[in-house]
């Protein structure tokens, strides 16, 4: 986000190179990343290339800007994976016969066997996590509890949960910049492992099923706690992003685990809990001035007609019928089993 707001660029204290010459930028990039070509869309204008970066125990976190519309081509990276997250501008990538265009809030993932062809817009600024294949393999083995069978391949170019990854990478970059002497080796290793675990758990890849199976006993209690929180306070902040943050899971994992444990999406489960809360209040509303519309609105149902439809579908009667019956049984206190 700092790149967009005009604040210091990520990793500004860790400049790797800065140049306006295409040949120099290409040579620096080859030494830093992989053999590649930079092809300008048109001649004339010089580059405004800036690359900042730090080593994270053998993997690399980078900020890149070239200031010119370019096509970037590269042979398969063999020993590296690349996660590209735009902060500004647009990146289009061709891979495995498909075109993916990403902008801020999205991202692209390349594996070691993937030939790379990207078009970078002139305004593109991006974060890149350049991952050692050995490190990624180690992370997948640890999280799946199994030996690897072949190369880890990601399901698609597009990165899921990219905003979360971008926020984490920006946080790491700010932490690095805040340390005048850099991160201690043990800290760099831990930061790298944290970022790798996030990528392995949030991005769909060839070993995702074994990781989910291996983690089922560890992850289920986290989701059960979320379900208990919703049941205890249905009107709390239970947006999928908030649930994911509290559980330390990706939004996709929260969606998957809620369906597995409750048969519903998180949003549907929260809505059902609010519907139960509204029914309990209607059952205990005898002698009060609260209208059904007021009760519905208090439980997050802004459309009274839709609330009545959902209520009847769930409980087999209109809310007004429940309210009339509660007047005849004022002591029910929401305990009626109808």
Secondary structure by P-SEA (a helix, b strand, c coil): cccccccccccccccccccccaaaaaaaaaacccbbbbbbcccccccbbbbbbcccccbbbbccccccbbbbbbcccccbbbbbbbccbbbbbbcccbbbbbccccbbbbcccbbbbbbbccccccccccccaaaaaaaaaaaaccccccccccccccccaaaaaaaaaaaaaaaaaaccccccaaaaaaaaaaaaaaaaacccccaaaaaaaaacccaaaaaaaaaaaaaacccccccaaaaaaaacccaaaaaaaaaaaccccaaaaaaaaaaaaaaaaaaacccccccaaaaaaaaccccaaaaaaaaaaaccccaaaaaaaaaacccccccccc
